Amino acid sequence: MSITKRQREIVEFLLEHPHEVTAGEIAVEVKVSARTVHRELLMIEQWLEPLGMRLEKKSGTGIRIYSGSDDLSTLRQKLEGNEYVEFTPEERKLFMLCILLDEAEPVKLLALASDLKVTVSTVTTDLDDLESRIRQAGLKLVRRRGYGVKITGSEAIHRRAIAALALEMLDESDLFGRQPEQGGSLVNQKLLGMIGHSDVLTIENALWQPDIEWLEKIPERQYMKLLIQLSVAVVRIRRGFHIERPRSGTGSAATAGKVTEPHETRVPVFMASRLCSVLSSQLGMSFSEEEQHYFHQLLMETEQQLLSSSLLPIDDLILMDRVHSLTDQMQKRAGYAFHEDRLLREGLIAHMIPVMERLEAHQVIRNPLLQQIRKDYDILFEQVKASVLQAWQGTEVPDEEIGFLVMHFGASIERLRALKQDIRAIVVCNSGIGSSRMLSSRLSKEFPEIQIIDSVSWYEAARVPTEEYDLVLSTVDLPMEEGQYYKVSPLLTADESERLRHFIKTTTLQRQHRKPRETGDEAPNRYSDPDAMETTLLEIVRVIGKFQVHALDNAHLDFAHSVLAMCKIVHRAGVLKDPGEVARLLEVRESMGSQKIPGTRLALFHTRSESIYRPSINLFQLEEPLLQTMDDPEGVSHVLLMLGPKELSKESLEVLSEISALLLQEEMIALLGKGNRDEIIHYLSRELVGFYRSKNEIGGH
């Protein structure tokens, strides 16, 4: 097995630094991102294994090459006599794909073999592997004897394929950092040339026009996607590839594979024209009417991610249901309270949005860390895989994606295992100082949050003032109240550690919540921003306090008139100004995808508008069901209407998002079905106070 030029540079750097170095330090040295370093380290580990060496990774310290004898001379000799390869097999296929996407004319197999330093037979095999990927992108691979190889398809789809490949392989350090010829793999160098690396900053500056303020609100990855798509277009135009003129009776080819124009958009045509005008003067090139339309379409696609009527950061209830089902399965298998970890839920939802798009489009998902994840988290990997199979029946999920999900659940386990605050403990061992030290050592390793303030006899333990400690840990039974001490063995086995962790969370910390203690000048769990916490609490009280249940007689009313009737009722309560406008926005949102909660007769209708004065939630019990179809004859019998003003504080959004997430809980669904206002308010109060408390704990940790 050989290594690439970049991998060789990393090994040489590690040899020059026999003590641990971090991935960040390596990244600076070889001029790549830390993510790329981790990817390369996996290949280096495979290369080192036959030499009897490995990479030793210490959490919080760094990485070094470990040989067992600390003699690295064999490795140095290996490097001196080893010629690095230009490509790994995977990189070779990607480089071949780049060549074919970049060429206007057919490429001979012999030329590809020569460029890649492999045989024609290898090229043929690689093309077989690439063909399905090319087809999934909407393009066609043409191979004919005497003709060569060429990728064919519309120019719009061609550009999309290049941009998608660049988005997959490049990160910010590639896009805004070094020049293409400075380090990096040949694949990345080729891609940077295909997307016009030298013009990216010029295009970005031109993009920031005064009246495109919504750019500041789009997610980072969506912004990077737009920037790459525009850059690819500029390169292709310069090289003579143009968007086709629309044929009579058909739409422009620029719209191929596009979403339809949204009902509401803040991207008038003149914005794209002005962008093209600025680029024309700065880059010395012209843009046809078709190209200006193509740019307009790209801007609209990006802006559609932030439709003004969208109230919740994540409003895809089907996606939320998938995350909830997976979390439910994992909670049963692994035994951790994953539903209590809101960071896990938010992380999974954010992660799943692009993943589901790729799975539905049958795109290739790459995970360079898969091998290491399977090695380090073998049990958790199998648990996640089994949970996905059960929770997402009918969806084929590759191991690469399972690996990413494992990382989310692994991080959640670490958070759930953490105690989130310091615990003052007294240790009691009846068998001597040796046992006491053994137990103290095990506690320090397993529970860094536990501060051992003293080791005493059982007689002394019962007489230490209770305000001086939080917990007594003893190897013998003590004449103390249950809940004040916990019995363990000096060895503190793994099972005992988990039981102790549970005891501290359910007993010790709960007692502290009831009677908070001060440490120095401030309490241990005080939130870093008291004003924000107060705002959150006031928002919870305001939203819940004005919650109402309404019986709506919508007999003989269609969807539009039923929604209008709801808005008129809320209008009379002083929540909004124009019922007609809000009803129209609710219609637009429903046209984008059903808001019915899977497996129920409940729907969440929501929107935001300048016509809405304050956040509001109301439950409507319908006389006749809505949204009935052949596949769903029962339709919707209850509607939770959630409204918010155009400008909404971060705290308000968090509260409304938390309420929407509760709609996946069986207890919440059952209560909404019964329609008892007092019971619903009691449930919401209990859950949102828990949400408030968890924010308080996280902030003070």
Summary of the structure (lengths in Angstrom):
residues: 701
radius of gyration: 30.3
end to end distance: 47.0
largest distance: 95.8
contacts: 2113
relative contact order: 0.06
helix: 56%
strand: 12%
